[in-house]
Amino acid sequence: MGQVSDQFECFTFGTRLTRITTSLKPKERGQALERVSQTVADFDGGTRIGDALNAFLEVPRYRGYARGALVLVISDGLERGAPDAMIAAVSQIRR
């Protein structure tokens, strides 16, 4: 069995990047989800994955989180941004 870490970072993105790590800290799920729903303001404006990933990469501390990490991008496929921005950001994270 592999190592398990209690350290994680979690972000959401719709039309912008939102860090929700702190909102997820409460042990009680209902409380954590309530805090996340109060934190995320762009849940109904479409998705701009490339722009959000580039915003992530522009912050040195966030970019450092991706080093050696498992990065999951989960999408409904309704991207509103430029595909080239997403391709470039994913390529940079991969490196």
C-alpha positions in Angstrom: 0.0 0.0 0.0 1.3 3.5 -0.9 1.8 6.4 1.4 -1.2 8.5 2.2 -0.7 12.2 2.9 -3.1 14.4 4.9 -1.7 17.4 2.9 -3.7 18.5 -0.1 -4.7 21.5 -2.0 -8.1 21.9 -3.7 -9.2 24.5 -6.2 -12.4 24.9 -8.2 -12.7 26.8 -11.5 -15.6 28.1 -13.4 -14.8 31.5 -14.9 -12.1 32.0 -12.3 -9.8 30.0 -10.0 -11.0 29.6 -6.4 -8.9 27.9 -3.6 -11.2 25.9 -1.4 -8.6 24.0 0.7 -9.4 25.9 3.9 -13.2 25.5 3.3 -12.8 21.7 3.2 -10.9 21.5 6.6 -13.9 20.8 8.9 -14.3 17.1 9.6 -18.1 17.3 9.3 -19.0 17.0 5.6 -22.1 19.2 5.7 -20.2 22.0 7.4 -17.3 21.7 4.8 -19.7 21.7 1.9 -21.6 24.7 3.3 -18.3 26.6 3.6 -17.3 25.7 0.0 -20.7 26.9 -1.3 -20.1 30.2 0.4 -16.6 30.5 -1.1 -17.3 29.7 -4.7 -19.0 32.5 -6.5 -18.8 31.5 -10.1 -20.7 28.2 -10.2 -23.0 29.2 -13.0 -20.9 31.2 -15.5 -19.4 28.5 -17.7 -15.9 27.1 -17.6 -12.6 28.6 -18.6 -10.2 25.8 -17.8 -7.2 27.3 -19.6 -7.6 30.7 -17.9 -8.0 29.1 -14.5 -5.0 26.8 -14.9 -2.9 29.8 -16.1 -4.0 31.8 -13.0 -2.9 28.8 -10.9 0.5 28.7 -12.6 1.0 32.4 -12.2 1.1 32.1 -8.4 4.5 30.6 -7.5 3.2 29.0 -4.3 0.4 27.3 -6.3 2.7 26.3 -9.1 4.9 24.6 -6.4 1.9 22.5 -5.3 1.8 20.8 -8.7 5.4 19.6 -8.5 5.3 15.8 -8.0 1.5 16.0 -7.3 -1.4 14.1 -8.8 -3.4 16.9 -10.7 -6.9 16.1 -11.6 -8.9 18.3 -13.9 -12.6 17.2 -13.9 -14.8 19.0 -16.5 -18.3 18.7 -18.0 -16.7 19.5 -21.3 -18.5 22.8 -21.7 -15.3 24.9 -22.1 -15.9 28.6 -23.0 -12.2 29.6 -23.3 -9.6 29.2 -26.0 -8.4 25.6 -26.4 -4.9 26.8 -26.9 -4.8 28.3 -23.4 -5.9 25.0 -21.9 -3.4 23.0 -24.0 -0.5 25.3 -23.0 -1.4 25.2 -19.3 -1.8 21.4 -19.2 1.5 21.0 -21.0 3.2 23.3 -18.4 1.7 21.4 -15.5 2.8 18.1 -17.1 6.4 19.3 -17.3 
